[in-house]
C-alpha cells in the first residue's frame, strides 16, 4: 500500500507540474498574441496574402468581409500591387472562399488583374504553402499578411518558416469572445512548434 501511495503522489506531482507549465505557457503566449496584434503594421511589399474565412452562399461572412476591407486599404495605400486570395471551397458551397473574395474586391474597385486566386487551401498552413508557390512563380519575396489580429502571430510564424518575408496588416475589430480565440491561437502555435520540431528531427 505504501508503494502504491508513493506512485499516486508522484503521479499527482507530475500532473500538477504539467498544469503549471501549461498555465505558464498559455499565459506567456497569450501576451505575445495580443502584443503582435497591437503592434503589427503592414509595410510596402511585393504582394499581399489575404487569408480566407467562411463564405456563405457565395457571399463573404462578416469575418471574411472584415479581412477584405483591410485588403482594399492595403491595395489603395499601395502596400502591395497584387493580392493573393487564399481559401478553398467548403462543403455545400458553390464558390471557393478565394472566388468570393475576388468578387467582393472587384466590386470595391480593386482591378481583377491585381488579384491572384488560390482556391485549394483548407488550413492556414495550406494557405501559406500554396500562396508561397504563387509567389515563387511570380518572383515575389515579401508579403503583407491580411488576417485578424488574434491570428497574426501564428500566421507570421508559419509564413516565416516557409521563407516568406512578412509584415501583418491585421483586422483590429475585437471579437466578443476574444479569450476563446486567443487560447485557440495559443494551442495552434504550440501544435505548429511541436510539429516543426518533429519535422526537423525526422529531416522532413
The 8 nearest C-alpha neighbors of each residue, nearest first, counted from 0:
[[1, 3, 2, 4, 5, 6, 7, 8],
 [2, 0, 4, 3, 5, 6, 7, 8],
 [3, 1, 5, 4, 0, 6, 7, 8],
 [2, 4, 0, 6, 1, 5, 7, 8],
 [5, 3, 1, 7, 2, 6, 0, 8],
 [6, 4, 8, 2, 7, 3, 9, 1],
 [5, 7, 9, 3, 4, 8, 10, 2],
 [6, 8, 10, 4, 5, 9, 11, 3],
 [9, 7, 5, 11, 10, 6, 12, 4],
 [10, 8, 12, 6, 7, 11, 13, 5],
 [9, 11, 7, 13, 8, 12, 6, 14],
 [10, 12, 14, 8, 13, 9, 15, 7],
 [13, 11, 9, 15, 10, 14, 8, 16],
 [14, 12, 16, 10, 11, 15, 9, 17],
 [13, 15, 17, 11, 16, 12, 10, 18],
 [14, 16, 12, 18, 17, 13, 11, 19],
 [17, 15, 19, 13, 14, 18, 20, 12],
 [16, 18, 14, 20, 15, 19, 21, 13],
 [17, 19, 21, 15, 16, 20, 22, 14],
 [18, 20, 22, 16, 17, 21, 23, 15],
 [21, 19, 23, 17, 22, 18, 24, 16],
 [22, 20, 24, 18, 23, 19, 17, 25],
 [21, 23, 19, 25, 20, 24, 26, 18],
 [22, 24, 20, 26, 21, 25, 19, 27],
 [25, 23, 21, 27, 26, 22, 28, 20],
 [24, 26, 28, 22, 27, 23, 29, 21],
 [27, 25, 23, 29, 24, 28, 22, 30],
 [28, 26, 24, 30, 25, 29, 23, 31],
 [27, 29, 31, 25, 30, 26, 24, 185],
 [30, 28, 32, 26, 31, 27, 25, 181],
 [29, 31, 28, 33, 27, 32, 34, 26],
 [30, 32, 28, 34, 29, 33, 35, 27],
 [33, 31, 29, 35, 30, 34, 152, 28],
 [32, 34, 36, 30, 31, 35, 37, 29],
 [35, 33, 31, 37, 36, 32, 30, 38],
 [36, 34, 38, 32, 37, 33, 39, 152],
 [35, 37, 148, 33, 34, 38, 39, 149],
 [38, 36, 34, 35, 39, 33, 148, 171],
 [37, 39, 35, 36, 34, 40, 33, 167],
 [40, 38, 35, 167, 36, 37, 168, 41],
 [41, 39, 168, 167, 42, 166, 38, 169],
 [40, 42, 168, 167, 166, 143, 43, 39],
 [41, 43, 78, 44, 166, 40, 143, 167],
 [44, 42, 78, 79, 41, 77, 45, 143],
 [45, 43, 142, 141, 46, 79, 78, 42],
 [44, 46, 141, 139, 142, 79, 140, 80],
 [47, 45, 79, 142, 81, 44, 82, 80],
 [46, 48, 143, 82, 142, 79, 144, 83],
 [49, 47, 83, 144, 82, 145, 143, 50],
 [48, 50, 145, 84, 83, 85, 144, 47],
 [51, 49, 85, 146, 48, 145, 84, 126],
 [52, 50, 86, 85, 96, 49, 63, 97],
 [51, 53, 63, 62, 54, 50, 96, 86],
 [52, 54, 60, 63, 55, 59, 96, 51],
 [53, 55, 59, 60, 58, 96, 57, 56],
 [54, 56, 58, 57, 60, 59, 53, 92],
 [57, 55, 58, 92, 54, 93, 94, 59],
 [56, 58, 55, 94, 99, 54, 59, 93],
 [57, 59, 55, 54, 56, 99, 60, 103],
 [60, 58, 54, 63, 64, 55, 99, 61],
 [59, 61, 63, 54, 62, 53, 55, 64],
 [62, 60, 64, 63, 65, 59, 53, 54],
 [63, 61, 65, 60, 64, 52, 66, 53],
 [62, 64, 52, 60, 66, 65, 59, 61],
 [65, 63, 67, 61, 66, 62, 59, 60],
 [66, 64, 62, 68, 63, 67, 61, 69],
 [67, 65, 63, 69, 64, 68, 146, 170],
 [68, 66, 70, 64, 69, 65, 63, 71],
 [67, 69, 71, 65, 70, 66, 64, 72],
 [68, 70, 72, 66, 67, 71, 73, 65],
 [71, 69, 67, 73, 68, 72, 66, 74],
 [72, 70, 68, 74, 69, 73, 75, 67],
 [71, 73, 75, 69, 70, 74, 76, 68],
 [74, 72, 70, 78, 76, 71, 75, 69],
 [73, 75, 77, 71, 72, 76, 79, 78],
 [76, 74, 72, 77, 73, 71, 78, 109],
 [75, 77, 73, 74, 78, 72, 79, 71],
 [78, 76, 74, 79, 75, 80, 73, 43],
 [77, 79, 43, 73, 76, 42, 44, 74],
 [80, 78, 46, 77, 44, 81, 74, 47],
 [79, 81, 46, 74, 77, 113, 82, 78],
 [82, 80, 113, 46, 79, 114, 47, 83],
 [81, 83, 47, 114, 46, 48, 115, 84],
 [82, 84, 115, 48, 116, 47, 49, 114],
 [85, 83, 116, 49, 97, 117, 115, 82],
 [84, 86, 117, 97, 50, 51, 126, 118],
 [85, 87, 51, 96, 97, 118, 120, 117],
 [88, 86, 118, 119, 120, 95, 96, 121],
 [95, 87, 89, 96, 94, 92, 90, 86],
 [88, 90, 92, 91, 87, 95, 96, 53],
 [91, 89, 92, 88, 93, 95, 87, 94],
 [90, 92, 89, 93, 88, 56, 94, 55],
 [91, 93, 90, 89, 94, 56, 88, 57],
 [94, 92, 91, 95, 57, 88, 56, 89],
 [95, 93, 92, 57, 88, 98, 99, 96],
 [88, 94, 96, 87, 98, 97, 118, 99],
 [95, 97, 86, 99, 98, 87, 54, 88],
 [98, 96, 86, 100, 84, 95, 85, 99],
 [99, 97, 101, 95, 100, 96, 94, 102],
 [100, 98, 96, 102, 101, 97, 57, 58],
 [101, 99, 97, 103, 98, 102, 96, 104],
 [100, 102, 98, 104, 99, 103, 105, 97],
 [101, 103, 99, 105, 100, 104, 98, 106],
 [102, 104, 106, 100, 101, 105, 99, 107],
 [105, 103, 107, 101, 106, 109, 102, 100],
 [104, 106, 109, 108, 107, 102, 103, 110],
 [105, 107, 103, 104, 108, 102, 109, 101],
 [108, 106, 104, 105, 109, 103, 71, 68],
 [107, 109, 105, 106, 110, 104, 71, 111],
 [108, 110, 105, 104, 107, 111, 71, 113],
 [111, 109, 112, 113, 105, 108, 114, 104],
 [110, 112, 114, 113, 105, 109, 101, 104],
 [111, 113, 110, 114, 115, 81, 109, 82],
 [114, 112, 81, 111, 110, 82, 80, 115],
 [115, 113, 82, 111, 112, 81, 83, 116],
 [114, 116, 83, 84, 82, 117, 113, 81],
 [115, 117, 84, 97, 83, 118, 114, 85],
 [118, 116, 85, 84, 119, 97, 86, 115],
 [117, 119, 87, 86, 97, 120, 85, 95],
 [120, 118, 87, 117, 86, 121, 88, 129],
 [121, 119, 87, 125, 86, 126, 118, 122],
 [120, 122, 87, 125, 86, 119, 126, 123],
 [123, 121, 125, 124, 120, 126, 86, 127],
 [122, 124, 126, 125, 127, 154, 121, 50],
 [123, 125, 127, 126, 122, 128, 157, 154],
 [124, 126, 128, 120, 122, 127, 123, 129],
 [127, 125, 123, 120, 124, 85, 129, 128],
 [126, 128, 130, 124, 125, 129, 131, 158],
 [129, 127, 125, 131, 130, 126, 124, 132],
 [130, 128, 132, 131, 127, 126, 125, 133],
 [129, 131, 127, 133, 132, 128, 126, 134],
 [130, 132, 134, 128, 129, 133, 127, 135],
 [133, 131, 129, 135, 130, 134, 136, 128],
 [134, 132, 136, 130, 131, 135, 137, 129],
 [135, 133, 139, 131, 137, 136, 132, 138],
 [134, 136, 138, 132, 133, 137, 139, 131],
 [135, 137, 133, 134, 138, 132, 139, 131],
 [138, 136, 134, 135, 139, 133, 132, 140],
 [137, 139, 135, 136, 134, 140, 133, 45],
 [140, 138, 134, 45, 137, 141, 135, 46],
 [139, 141, 163, 164, 45, 138, 134, 142],
 [142, 140, 164, 45, 44, 165, 163, 139],
 [143, 141, 47, 46, 165, 44, 45, 144],
 [142, 144, 47, 166, 167, 41, 165, 48],
 [145, 143, 167, 48, 47, 168, 142, 49],
 [146, 144, 49, 168, 169, 48, 167, 50],
 [145, 147, 169, 66, 50, 170, 144, 151],
 [148, 146, 170, 169, 150, 149, 151, 66],
 [147, 149, 36, 169, 151, 150, 170, 171],
 [148, 150, 147, 151, 36, 181, 32, 33],
 [151, 149, 148, 147, 153, 152, 154, 146],
 [150, 152, 148, 154, 149, 153, 155, 36],
 [153, 151, 155, 154, 32, 150, 35, 156],
 [152, 154, 156, 155, 151, 188, 150, 157],
 [153, 155, 157, 151, 152, 156, 158, 150],
 [156, 154, 158, 152, 153, 157, 151, 159],
 [157, 155, 153, 159, 158, 154, 152, 160],
 [156, 158, 160, 154, 155, 159, 153, 124],
 [159, 157, 155, 161, 163, 160, 156, 154],
 [158, 160, 162, 163, 161, 156, 157, 155],
 [159, 161, 157, 158, 162, 156, 163, 155],
 [162, 160, 159, 158, 163, 157, 128, 131],
 [161, 163, 159, 160, 164, 158, 140, 131],
 [164, 162, 159, 158, 161, 141, 165, 140],
 [165, 163, 141, 142, 159, 162, 140, 166],
 [166, 164, 142, 143, 141, 163, 167, 155],
 [165, 167, 143, 41, 144, 42, 40, 142],
 [166, 168, 144, 41, 143, 40, 39, 169],
 [167, 169, 41, 40, 145, 144, 39, 143],
 [170, 168, 148, 147, 146, 145, 167, 171],
 [169, 171, 147, 148, 172, 146, 66, 65],
 [170, 172, 148, 169, 173, 147, 36, 37],
 [173, 171, 170, 174, 147, 148, 65, 169],
 [172, 174, 171, 175, 177, 148, 170, 176],
 [175, 173, 177, 176, 172, 180, 178, 149],
 [174, 176, 177, 173, 178, 179, 172, 180],
 [177, 175, 174, 178, 179, 180, 173, 181],
 [178, 176, 174, 180, 179, 175, 181, 173],
 [177, 179, 181, 180, 176, 182, 183, 175],
 [180, 178, 182, 177, 181, 176, 183, 184],
 [179, 181, 183, 177, 182, 178, 184, 149],
 [180, 182, 184, 178, 183, 179, 149, 177],
 [183, 181, 185, 179, 184, 180, 178, 186],
 [184, 182, 180, 186, 181, 185, 179, 187],
 [183, 185, 187, 181, 182, 186, 188, 180],
 [186, 184, 182, 188, 187, 183, 28, 189],
 [185, 187, 189, 183, 184, 188, 190, 182],
 [188, 186, 184, 190, 185, 189, 191, 183],
 [187, 189, 191, 185, 190, 186, 153, 184],
 [190, 188, 186, 192, 187, 191, 193, 185],
 [189, 191, 187, 193, 188, 192, 194, 186],
 [192, 190, 188, 194, 189, 193, 195, 187],
 [191, 193, 195, 189, 194, 190, 188, 196],
 [194, 192, 196, 190, 195, 191, 189, 197],
 [193, 195, 197, 191, 196, 192, 190, 198],
 [194, 196, 192, 198, 197, 193, 191, 199],
 [197, 195, 199, 193, 194, 198, 200, 192],
 [196, 198, 194, 200, 195, 199, 201, 193],
 [199, 197, 203, 201, 195, 196, 200, 202],
 [198, 200, 202, 196, 197, 201, 195, 203],
 [201, 199, 197, 202, 198, 196, 203, 195],
 [202, 200, 198, 199, 203, 197, 196, 195],
 [201, 203, 199, 200, 198, 197, 196, 195],
 [202, 198, 201, 199, 200, 197, 195, 196]]
